[in-house]
């Protein structure tokens, strides 16, 4: 753990330790949570928070750092159900990463050998991602058995049990844990999304973010800064803005503006040209394929929604 001191005096009475994981607060509060929400097993408690590790050699950008953001879930269940739920959560967590746009060929499971598992774990698996520096852990899924609740009970004197009012059983639940670093997940998504490809101007840099993660979903671009085009483009932007995170850009040549949006991952660009003044239609350009279609302004929002899968 990361040792520090509380207050201005650095003596033994002021020693404190920064938490190396967020999980323990969930275990301590298990009884409070279960009594408050009155949920039957299985149920989970998820949280996001800061964690700290006394890393001697942090590195690889944000992959290994001393302070990081952790996303963990503790899934409480019956002991007999833990092996099955462990396998189910493995698959569910893999689906989550793929759903955010990480290609399947850059993800795999790595089962922990018996001699490398934590002493409390009946099973442990990492989801690994192929970073630029090799396959590294992205997320851990563990069957932590009843170790955590049982040990907290032993040292606190407070029973952390589950009572089944149907069967009359009392037992300490098992825990299936999923633990992923928000920083590592972000890093993996950016690594997977970044692409360079040749084009007529040299190299096109594209950030192929999943539309759900793209900071801007739509960019509205007048072909030029002519007042009549700018006015119509702002009218189009006003129609788009209530529905999607969007931006407006009218500086420099249209090709440069497309490239800017490609580099920050904007999935769709809407171009207002001189024909738009006559036919009240605009061009939608897709980031990944650079394909373009023309749609009436009146049908623009539904067309964007369909392309974004919203």
Secondary structure, DSSP 8 states (H G I E B T S, - for coil): -EEEESSS--SGGGEEEE-S-SHHHHHHTHHHHHHHH---SSEEEEEEEEEE---SS-BTTTTB-SEEEEEEEEEEE-GGGHHHHHHHHHHHHHHHHHHTT--GGGEEEEE--TTTS-TT-SEEEEEEEEETTEEEEEEEEEE-TTHHHHHHHHHH-----EE-TTT--EE--EEEEEEEEHHHHHHHHHHHHEEEEEETTEEEEEE---TTT-S-SEEEEESS--HHHHHHHHHHHHHHHTTS-EEE--SS-HHHHHHHHHHHT--EEEEE-TTHHHH-EEEEEETTT--EEEEEGGGHHHHHHHHHT-
